[in-house]
């Protein structure tokens, strides 16, 4: 039987609403539950560089919209029964920099990899690549369910 994680064990999951980030939530829970770790399901936002132009066009409330994306991803991952160890959080900042910063206090970072199929699908995205290269804790990069590598087939 697995030993419980130390008090305050935390897995940080980057959530952007993609299928890969929904799968990252599921995989983080699969790993966190047996060791008693908490999952910080985190979605990131920031004002675009031309923020004033967006407000003038009626495109604003970025934080509110990101919270909707996060809640939808949690529902896709867990249905109506979101596990009690999952803590949703919306953070203002760029995902790459914010996840690397969060890795200083996390036991693991879990991110999805949004592949594009073919040769491009072999490459990691900019956020997942940056986390793998610069995080201060282990990083799990999760494939989207439809882009998982195929087993050797005849």
Secondary structure, 3 states (H helix, E strand, C coil): CCCCCCCCCEEEEECCCCHHHHHHHHHHHHHHHHHCCEEEEEEEECCCCCHHHHHHCCCCCHHHHHHHHHHHHHHHHHCCCCCCCEEEEEEECCHHHHHHHHCCCCCEEEEEECCCCCHHHHCCCHHHHHHHHHCCCEEEEEECHHHCCCCCCC
